[in-house]
Amino acid sequence: MTSSSNELMRYGAAALRGVVTAAPGHKLVVADLANIEGRLLAWFADEQWKLKAFREYDAGTGPDLYNITAVSIIGGDPWKVPKKERNVFGKVPDLASGYQGGVAGSQTFAKAYNVRMADHWDTIQRMIAPHIIEKAHANLEKWGHRQLADLEISETEWLASESCKLAWRARHPATVKFWYGLQDAAKAAIAEPGLVVSVGKHVKVGCRKHAGHRWLLVKLPSGRYITYFNPKLVDGAITYEGEAAEDGKTTRVWTRIWTHG
């Protein structure tokens, strides 16, 4: 049997889960925390209305957060959102939009939940504020058309996804502010090594030299750091050096990487 190195890595990765076992007399516990991405992002960004909604949901006095997202886009009763609408207007926008994702991010999650946003375009146009629909059309004309071929989607699919993204962002002003706060802090730190910039209540960003190389450091509340090697501003964009990735897999090619945002 012959296999490429990539195939061997895939087989090894598939077998790895069975290797992790509990010691005799102990129990291996795996947790899938409910909406952990949304909870952490709301906490980092200090999105107060959402933190309150999470607390009420956990106490059994408030509706599901994906239901709340859905009705913030299309209206209705958050206690009575059908599963299909919950996925289309709640889960897909919340998971795709939270970390500054756009239409491409929306398509990734829509496919995962077997959702076609274009199927709901009539509802979106009827329920989302007209100025948001107009903005989606304007964005399509400005820069959206060039995404259509790459994403292999129709104009209607793009407009439906973009409209939901814009509606989500309008409902999350503190989160949007947090994104751009991180971006501005990283740019300032790269431009002025030694400067440390606080972003919100829980994150600090700085740039320093270690072993003769520059590192962009993002300090987390735990005291640990996310590190980016040899950061550099290129045409105003934040870049760093690392292993390139393609379709979610590393290519083992060391290159300069452009960050999103």
C-alpha positions as CSV (number, residue, x, y, z in Angstrom):
1,M,0.0,0.0,0.0
2,T,1.4,3.4,-1.0
3,S,0.2,6.7,0.5
4,S,1.2,10.3,0.3
5,S,2.4,12.0,3.4
6,N,-0.9,13.9,3.5
7,E,-2.9,10.7,3.6
8,L,-0.7,9.3,6.3
9,M,-1.3,12.4,8.4
10,R,-5.0,12.1,7.8
11,Y,-5.0,8.5,9.0
12,G,-2.9,9.4,12.0
13,A,-5.3,12.2,12.9
14,A,-8.3,9.9,12.6
15,A,-6.7,7.4,14.9
16,L,-5.6,10.0,17.5
17,R,-8.9,10.3,19.3
18,G,-8.8,6.7,20.3
19,V,-5.4,7.1,21.9
20,V,-6.6,9.7,24.4
21,T,-8.0,7.6,27.3
22,A,-8.6,8.0,31.0
23,A,-6.2,6.4,33.5
24,P,-7.6,3.4,35.4
25,G,-10.1,4.5,38.0
26,H,-10.7,7.8,36.2
27,K,-13.3,9.2,33.8
28,L,-12.6,11.1,30.6
29,V,-15.1,13.9,30.3
30,V,-15.7,15.8,27.1
31,A,-17.8,19.0,27.1
32,D,-19.5,20.7,24.3
33,L,-20.3,24.1,25.9
34,A,-23.5,25.8,24.6
35,N,-22.7,28.7,22.3
36,I,-19.2,29.1,23.8
37,E,-18.0,31.3,20.9
38,G,-20.9,33.7,21.3
39,R,-20.6,33.8,25.1
40,L,-16.9,34.6,25.0
41,L,-17.2,37.2,22.3
42,A,-20.0,39.0,24.1
43,W,-17.8,39.0,27.3
44,F,-14.7,40.2,25.5
45,A,-16.6,42.9,23.6
46,D,-18.8,43.8,26.6
47,E,-22.0,43.4,24.6
48,Q,-24.2,44.0,27.6
49,W,-27.6,43.1,26.1
50,K,-26.3,39.8,25.0
51,L,-24.6,39.0,28.3
52,K,-27.9,39.7,30.0
53,A,-29.7,37.4,27.5
54,F,-27.2,34.6,28.2
55,R,-27.7,35.0,32.0
56,E,-31.5,34.8,31.6
57,Y,-31.3,31.8,29.3
58,D,-29.1,30.0,31.8
59,A,-31.5,30.8,34.6
60,G,-34.4,29.4,32.6
61,T,-36.1,32.8,32.3
62,G,-35.0,33.8,28.8
63,P,-35.2,32.3,25.3
64,D,-32.5,30.6,23.3
65,L,-29.9,33.1,22.0
66,Y,-30.1,31.8,18.4
67,N,-33.9,32.5,18.6
68,I,-33.1,36.0,19.8
69,T,-30.8,36.6,16.8
70,A,-33.4,35.3,14.4
71,V,-36.2,37.6,15.7
72,S,-33.8,40.5,15.7
73,I,-33.4,40.0,11.9
74,I,-37.0,38.9,10.9
75,G,-39.1,39.8,13.9
76,G,-41.5,37.5,15.8
77,D,-41.6,35.9,19.2
78,P,-38.2,34.5,20.4
79,W,-40.1,31.7,22.3
80,K,-41.7,30.5,19.1
81,V,-39.1,30.3,16.4
82,P,-39.3,27.1,14.3
83,K,-36.1,25.1,13.9
84,K,-35.6,26.0,10.2
85,E,-35.9,29.8,10.9
86,R,-33.6,29.3,14.0
87,N,-30.9,27.9,11.8
88,V,-31.3,30.3,8.8
89,F,-31.7,33.6,10.7
90,G,-30.2,32.6,14.1
91,K,-27.5,30.0,14.0
92,V,-25.9,30.8,10.6
93,P,-25.7,34.6,11.2
94,D,-24.5,34.3,14.8
95,L,-21.7,31.7,14.0
96,A,-20.7,33.4,10.7
97,S,-20.8,37.0,11.8
98,G,-19.3,37.0,15.3
99,Y,-15.7,37.0,14.2
100,Q,-16.1,39.6,11.4
101,G,-17.2,37.0,8.8
102,G,-19.0,38.2,5.7
103,V,-20.7,36.5,2.8
104,A,-18.0,33.8,2.5
105,G,-18.3,33.0,6.2
106,S,-22.0,32.9,5.9
107,Q,-21.8,30.4,3.1
108,T,-19.5,28.1,5.1
109,F,-22.1,27.8,7.9
110,A,-25.1,27.8,5.5
111,K,-23.6,24.7,3.8
112,A,-23.0,23.0,7.1
113,Y,-26.7,23.4,8.0
114,N,-27.9,22.7,4.5
115,V,-29.3,26.2,4.2
116,R,-29.7,28.3,1.0
117,M,-30.1,31.9,2.0
118,A,-31.6,32.8,-1.4
119,D,-34.6,30.6,-0.5
120,H,-35.5,33.2,2.2
121,W,-34.8,36.3,0.2
122,D,-38.5,37.3,0.1
123,T,-38.7,37.1,3.9
124,I,-35.4,39.0,4.3
125,Q,-36.6,41.8,2.1
126,R,-39.9,42.0,3.9
127,M,-38.6,41.9,7.5
128,I,-35.2,43.6,7.5
129,A,-35.0,47.4,7.6
130,P,-35.0,48.9,4.1
131,H,-31.8,50.9,4.7
132,I,-30.0,47.6,5.4
133,I,-31.3,46.0,2.1
134,E,-30.2,49.2,0.3
135,K,-26.8,48.9,1.8
136,A,-26.5,45.3,0.7
137,H,-27.3,46.3,-2.9
138,A,-24.7,49.1,-2.7
139,N,-22.1,46.7,-1.4
140,L,-22.8,44.2,-4.2
141,E,-22.2,46.9,-6.7
142,K,-19.0,48.2,-5.0
143,W,-17.2,44.9,-4.3
144,G,-19.6,42.0,-4.1
145,H,-19.7,41.0,-7.7
146,R,-16.1,39.8,-7.7
147,Q,-17.0,37.2,-4.9
148,L,-19.8,35.6,-6.9
149,A,-17.5,33.4,-9.1
150,D,-15.2,32.4,-6.3
151,L,-18.1,31.4,-4.0
152,E,-20.1,30.0,-6.9
153,I,-23.3,31.7,-5.7
154,S,-26.0,33.8,-7.3
155,E,-26.6,37.5,-6.7
156,T,-29.7,36.7,-4.7
157,E,-27.7,34.3,-2.4
158,W,-25.0,37.0,-1.9
159,L,-27.6,39.7,-1.2
160,A,-29.5,37.5,1.3
161,S,-26.2,36.7,3.1
162,E,-25.0,40.3,3.1
163,S,-28.3,41.6,4.4
164,C,-28.3,39.2,7.4
165,K,-24.6,40.1,8.1
166,L,-25.5,43.8,8.1
167,A,-28.5,43.2,10.3
168,W,-26.4,41.2,12.8
169,R,-23.8,43.9,13.0
170,A,-26.4,46.6,13.6
171,R,-27.6,44.6,16.6
172,H,-24.0,44.1,17.9
173,P,-22.4,47.6,18.1
174,A,-20.1,46.8,21.0
175,T,-18.8,43.7,19.1
176,V,-18.1,45.7,15.9
177,K,-16.3,48.3,18.0
178,F,-14.2,45.5,19.6
179,W,-13.1,44.2,16.2
180,Y,-11.8,47.6,15.0
181,G,-10.3,48.3,18.4
182,L,-8.2,45.1,18.0
183,Q,-7.3,46.1,14.5
184,D,-6.2,49.6,15.5
185,A,-4.3,48.3,18.5
186,A,-2.4,45.8,16.4
187,K,-1.5,48.5,13.8
188,A,-0.4,50.9,16.5
189,A,1.7,48.3,18.3
190,I,3.5,47.2,15.0
191,A,4.2,50.9,14.1
192,E,5.6,51.6,17.6
193,P,7.2,48.6,19.2
194,G,7.1,48.7,23.0
195,L,3.6,50.4,23.0
196,V,0.9,48.3,24.8
197,V,-2.7,49.1,23.9
198,S,-5.7,47.9,26.0
199,V,-8.7,46.8,24.0
200,G,-11.8,46.7,26.1
201,K,-11.6,45.4,29.6
202,H,-9.8,42.1,29.0
203,V,-7.2,42.2,26.2
204,K,-3.9,43.9,25.7
205,V,-1.9,44.2,22.4
206,G,1.8,44.9,22.1
207,C,4.8,44.3,19.9
208,R,8.3,43.3,21.2
209,K,11.6,41.7,20.2
210,H,12.6,38.2,21.3
211,A,15.7,36.3,20.2
212,G,16.3,38.9,17.5
213,H,12.8,38.8,16.0
214,R,9.7,40.8,16.4
215,W,6.5,39.4,17.8
216,L,2.9,40.8,17.9
217,L,1.5,39.7,21.3
218,V,-2.2,39.6,22.3
219,K,-2.5,39.0,26.0
220,L,-5.5,37.1,27.1
221,P,-7.3,37.3,30.5
222,S,-5.6,34.0,31.5
223,G,-2.2,35.7,31.2
224,R,-1.3,33.6,28.2
225,Y,-0.5,35.2,24.8
226,I,-1.5,34.7,21.2
227,T,1.7,35.4,19.2
228,Y,2.3,36.4,15.6
229,F,5.8,36.2,14.2
230,N,7.5,39.1,12.4
231,P,4.4,41.3,12.1
232,K,4.4,44.0,9.4
233,L,2.0,46.5,7.9
234,V,1.7,46.1,4.1
235,D,-0.4,48.7,2.4
236,G,-2.1,49.3,5.7
237,A,-2.9,45.6,6.2
238,I,-1.7,43.6,9.2
239,T,0.5,40.7,8.1
240,Y,2.7,38.1,9.8
241,E,4.8,35.1,8.9
242,G,3.5,31.6,9.4
243,E,2.4,28.3,7.7
244,A,-0.1,28.9,4.9
245,A,-3.4,27.1,5.0
246,E,-5.7,25.9,2.2
247,D,-9.2,24.6,2.7
248,G,-8.6,24.5,6.5
249,K,-5.4,22.4,6.2
250,T,-1.8,23.6,6.6
251,T,0.3,23.5,3.4
252,R,3.7,23.3,5.3
253,V,4.7,26.4,3.3
254,W,6.2,29.3,5.3
255,T,4.9,32.6,3.9
256,R,3.6,36.0,4.8
257,I,0.0,35.8,5.8
258,W,-2.6,38.6,5.5
259,T,-5.0,38.8,8.4
260,H,-8.7,39.3,8.0
261,G,-10.1,42.7,9.0
